[in-house]
């Protein structure tokens, strides 16, 4: 195997910057995805809520890539590296099981204890990134400390925020609940192995999510049927909830925008850095809760101190990771890992190298009639559900809705423009 | 046209021999068992 050629320093800096920006944009959009679900009042099974959100995710994950890049490119990626389809399906299944575990964890031990436990997934992501994909190798001690320390500090901040978050205490078996929460963290942390594998081998994030979502919706449907009493039970539960289905689908849609940014972050700065940065979603979720839904109203000064302290600590950790971008020596180790993948699976090393550098030599520009049919069908589903949606019976601060929505759009514009300029969404 | 190298093994055989394939698969199986227990 020949040694890889180092990437030009200026190009590497560009890719790292776009990866960091994608990580922060992911955090904002993933956090905002909680907002539509807050208008869903109690009385609906959490499994049904999760199932409908995943259906919204499915629609968005097929229509957004079709709109951004055209589905013809998915075929190109599959012909280059067919094994990654299996990896994407496994990742989708891991997500579905982890997400269902969190439902039972919240039931048994409450959100404030469960959240930090499954949030350990980013620490596991760092371990997998370093052990399996040469991440942080050749990065030097300072960067190692910044990333591992930053993620640990973020975990501490997340713990404080979770304790301050308004949530009902769990009412179940504590041991079982903790096992479910830790299990969800392990499943999510391990889900990043297929992510990194796909991006080192050159698959486009928009192609990866297309298959990921089939595994995700497929297994989620099986789980929903299992826990809601078969197709008939699931149908009755959904019919009962039809007034709020649109808000859940919308939550799924917003989540996908965040997830796409997370995928690009995983591609350009690796899972060790990209995942902790996108875990700032907790901060954004709390912002929506406090500012828009007045969730901490009447809370004591200790609660506010926890929120401010936790947010600052989390921001500090994220800042440390964002500044510790991969140097040339580390990127060379990534290229070696990519070459190993190319050799194992017989993928053209030139293609793998070009994709890792953010180039897209065989991309097909333009969209086909199928892309417009997919976009049209997904939009129609959203419109149909919107016509049956009930307006939320919840007090909201509309000024803050506008301010946070503006922040989202700014991050979307900045992140999207940077990705387009630097990689053409490659 | 997509150009692929001539691999020694077909991709599915290469995948079965890849330890990185078995880690997520094992974790997924364990997760399903855990889910059955906690639900």
Interface residues (C-beta under 8 A of the other chain):
Chain A: X76 X79 X80 X81 X82 X83 X86 X87 X90 X91 X93 X94 X97 X98 X100 X101 X104 X105 X108 X132 X176 X177 X179 X180 X183 X186 X187 X190 X191 X193 X194 X197 X223 X227 X342 X344 X345 X346 X347 X348 X349 X351 X362
Chain B: X2 X3 X4 X5 X6 X7 X8 X11 X12 X14 X15 X18 X20 X21 X23 X24 X25 X27 X28 X30 X31 X32 X34 X35 X37 X38 X39
